[in-house]
């Protein structure tokens, strides 16, 4: 049953959430002429029109006592004209008259958007699903499950995780459209069980005019104004903060929550760190600072590193390996190690009478198959990182 | 030794006698000369880690107005970045980008001939990493002021948007504005719609109308049709980056396609760009077919 937390009306506290609720109720309830007592959209702002609507309702429902004789005290338990108190008859009558579809209406303190309380079983199922996700960081999933429970307890909203808002494998990350994410495989904290996208799917909220709108995870399906959306995210985040859960610093991704503060985390650096720790081809990796979202690699030759492309490209086996870079790396290797063998490095079994090209090597000496081999090695390291994702650590 | 003459100020050039003062630390990245006036895309000056992007309006060398773009950079160092079909602006342009990962902000501008005597600057910004978000705005010079006559920002969720200039007809150019919701659900296809923004000189505003229309068909580059979204999603992903720029669309929204399918497809207002999409797919060994979606087709109902 819709409720208020303090008084609304003349001399009342008139908290924005209470005023919004009373406005909505007075808009939904109609008088004998089938006219709403309050004809404007609910806003949370207390005005004379609200006062007039309250008095009209009280008058119609005969809730106001006749004027007392001069000098006589007002009758006990009498309703105050133009004021709705918590346990007042006016509120009780208003609830009785309210259409059933609004019976579960509720609102978060200090906000202006009324919504219908969600089902407890939905929150329980959501918390259980999160708690059962073994590939989410153990502490994090416990905190997120607690968040779901706390949000339902306090706000009667069942937060749920989006379809791909759980841990994502590198392959799943690669399958996301680059139109919506700049993070390639291994570049999202979703790939390491450190983040979830958790939102308000199926929340039924009430427009100013009383229409009930079923919304999506992001509160973006029903035309909710941005400031009202933000109020819901803020309410979620206020509880998340107390549980050691963090929003991301990028404002465009409000649904995202994570296990740590990412203000000083470099995702390319962190991925390079993981690649270096799990390399199966003895390669050295580094984020390419002058080439955002690209990586440098030494081709397993132990010398200088060269730009080899983006995570998406490397994961797909289409790394940008240049013959010129490979020649430079190979010749540098030979200077350091005069026993280095080109054919051995590339796994070439020479044909009878075939001799390796004479160093220093030139681009013409680099066969396309050599590039394929290097791209495969790079891809193999990414695959190893994808398999050994629990070893990932956030680095600056 | 400090000389007195070193402290004397040079006389102010005549062009600085009026207009806005030049701001130290602001870098002009690109100029867009229009009739009598020039628009400039500029970055800075930076205060701590906040570097505003701005559009400047000049008459000759005189700076007469500035408009600050909605998203600020966190670095004053910008580098050139190619614009592809998903960037959010006309593919083939050069954007400017700053920062990396969460601090990434890019901007691109292009001059639009909105009417025989009206030009404007169409600006797109893209920001973010884990989630990319775009904003678009159209600035028009009115007298010596820059006016924002249209703008759009992406909302929350897996959204995508883009703006693109249509070829000039009758001395004016319209703008194609894409909006997309690229569902992350297992079964939901992407939803992409396009509208045309046309300059109305009498009201000095843009008028929106759906595309395709009789003068502007859409071109759908279809790679393949699948029984459902999961199969189409898998097929796209299995091609690595090759088909990353293609959407997963419901065939029911387009005439001439088999019904009840999910197609891996690119959609454009220019045949040349549709052909480029087909060519890019072909380089990956994927064949495609270009369909023309004319006005009156079910595409309008999407």
Interface residues (C-beta under 8 A of the other chain):
Chain A: X162 X163 X164 X165 X171 X174 X175 X176 X177 X178 X179 X180 X181 X182 X183 X187 X188 X189 X190 X216 X217 X218 X219 X220 X226 X229 X248 X249 X250 X252 X253 X254 X255 X256 X262 X266 X267 X268 X292 X293 X312 X313 X315 X316 X317 X318
Chain B: X86 X97 X99 X100 X101 X102 X104 X127 X128 X129 X130 X131 X132 X133 X154 X155 X156 X157 X158 X159 X160 X180 X182 X184 X185 X186 X190 X233 X234 X236 X237 X240 X241 X244 X245 X247
